[in-house]
Amino acid sequence: MSDQYIRLIPTDRQWQPDPDAAAAAVRYVAGLFSGPQDDVEEVEAEFYDQVTLVDAGENTTRVFCSQCGADIGVGWFFDLIEEQGEAFDSLDFEVPCCGAVAALDSHRYDWPVGFARFEVCAMNATRAGYELDGAELTEVASLLGHPVAQILAHY
């Protein structure tokens, strides 16, 4: 069985909310999936000690270099993650296409990925509108005290 995740992260990869704000955001997101035809298996907040990859799982099939625009190949990205792990001191790595050193968050991914020290994650959520809309993302940002990005993941 596969799992679907809605992963909400701050737009500043180093930023973390206070625990009360995180809890309020979790309650709000859980409430978005509480209608008669709606459900969510779990909603939780995660705090990370280091900047951590928040990936899209199987949704990510292509990565394009921020320096030359070439298709780097998703294999390069996944090999790097396997070698380095998902937590980073630095996001700067040499790309195989042009040899430039570029931050992982500067590349273009066919499904957005992110890097953060905090996330709110909803697992196996169902409702008519699966992903959060602009107003819902704005409300999460308001509760946390910082703008957020949405990563849709499938594993």
C-alpha positions in Angstrom: 0.0 0.0 0.0 1.3 3.5 -0.8 1.1 6.6 1.3 0.3 10.2 0.3 1.6 13.2 2.3 0.9 16.9 2.3 4.1 18.4 3.8 4.1 22.1 4.8 7.4 23.8 5.4 8.6 27.3 6.1 9.9 29.2 3.1 13.1 30.0 5.1 14.9 26.7 5.5 16.4 27.6 8.9 13.2 28.9 10.5 11.3 27.1 13.2 8.1 28.1 15.1 7.5 27.9 18.8 5.9 24.7 20.0 2.5 26.4 20.6 2.3 27.7 17.1 3.3 24.3 15.7 0.5 22.7 17.7 -2.1 25.3 16.5 -1.1 24.6 12.9 -1.4 20.8 13.4 -4.9 21.3 14.9 -5.9 23.5 12.0 -4.6 21.2 9.3 -6.3 18.2 11.0 -9.5 20.1 11.0 -9.4 20.6 7.2 -10.0 16.9 6.8 -12.8 16.4 9.3 -15.9 16.7 7.1 -18.3 13.8 6.4 -16.4 12.6 3.3 -13.0 13.7 4.6 -10.3 11.8 6.5 -6.7 12.0 7.5 -4.6 9.2 9.1 -2.3 11.5 11.0 -1.2 15.1 11.2 2.0 15.9 13.1 4.7 18.5 13.4 8.4 17.6 13.0 11.3 19.7 14.3 14.7 18.9 12.8 18.1 19.7 14.3 19.6 20.4 10.8 18.2 21.5 7.5 16.5 18.3 6.2 15.3 17.3 2.8 11.5 17.4 2.5 11.0 15.4 -0.7 8.1 14.4 -2.9 9.0 10.8 -3.0 8.0 8.9 -6.1 6.5 12.1 -7.5 10.0 13.4 -8.3 11.2 12.1 -11.7 13.3 15.0 -13.0 15.8 17.5 -11.7 17.1 20.5 -13.7 20.3 22.3 -13.0 19.9 25.9 -11.8 23.2 26.9 -13.5 22.9 25.5 -17.1 19.3 24.2 -17.2 20.3 20.6 -18.1 18.3 17.6 -16.8 20.7 16.4 -14.1 18.9 13.1 -13.7 16.9 12.1 -10.7 19.4 9.3 -10.2 22.1 11.8 -9.4 19.8 13.4 -6.8 18.8 10.2 -5.1 22.4 8.9 -5.1 23.5 12.1 -3.4 20.7 11.7 -0.8 21.7 8.1 -0.2 25.3 9.0 0.2 24.9 12.2 2.3 21.7 11.4 4.2 18.7 13.7 4.4 20.2 16.3 6.8 22.6 18.9 5.6 25.2 21.3 7.0 25.4 22.8 3.5 23.3 22.4 0.4 26.1 23.3 -2.0 27.2 20.4 -4.3 28.9 20.1 -7.7 26.4 19.2 -10.4 27.4 16.6 -13.0 26.2 18.5 -16.0 28.4 21.6 -16.0 30.6 21.2 -12.9 29.1 24.2 -11.2 28.6 24.3 -7.4 25.0 25.0 -6.7 22.6 24.8 -3.7 20.2 21.8 -3.9 17.3 24.2 -3.3 18.2 26.3 -6.3 17.5 23.5 -8.8 14.1 23.0 -10.5 12.3 19.8 -9.6 9.4 18.5 -11.6 7.5 18.1 -8.3 8.5 20.6 -5.7 10.9 19.5 -2.9 12.1 21.6 0.0 14.7 21.8 2.7 13.7 22.9 6.2 14.1 22.4 9.9 10.4 22.1 10.5 7.3 20.6 8.8 3.7 19.9 9.4 2.8 16.7 7.7 -0.6 15.2 6.9 -0.6 11.5 6.0 -3.2 9.9 3.7 -5.5 12.9 3.8 -8.7 12.7 1.7 -11.2 15.3 0.7 -12.6 16.8 -2.5 -9.7 19.2 -2.8 -6.6 17.2 -1.8 -3.9 19.8 -1.6 -4.3 23.0 0.5 -5.5 26.0 -1.4 -4.1 29.5 -1.1 -6.3 30.6 1.7 -5.6 27.5 3.7 -1.8 27.9 3.2 -2.2 31.6 4.3 -3.9 30.4 7.5 -1.2 27.9 8.3 1.4 30.7 7.7 -0.5 33.0 10.0 -0.7 30.3 12.8 3.0 29.5 12.5 4.1 33.1 12.1 5.9 32.5 8.8 5.1 31.8 5.1 4.9 28.2 4.1 5.4 26.1 1.0 3.5 22.8 0.2 5.2 19.6 -0.9 3.0 16.8 -2.2 4.7 13.4 -1.6 3.9 9.8 -2.6 5.8 6.8 -1.2 
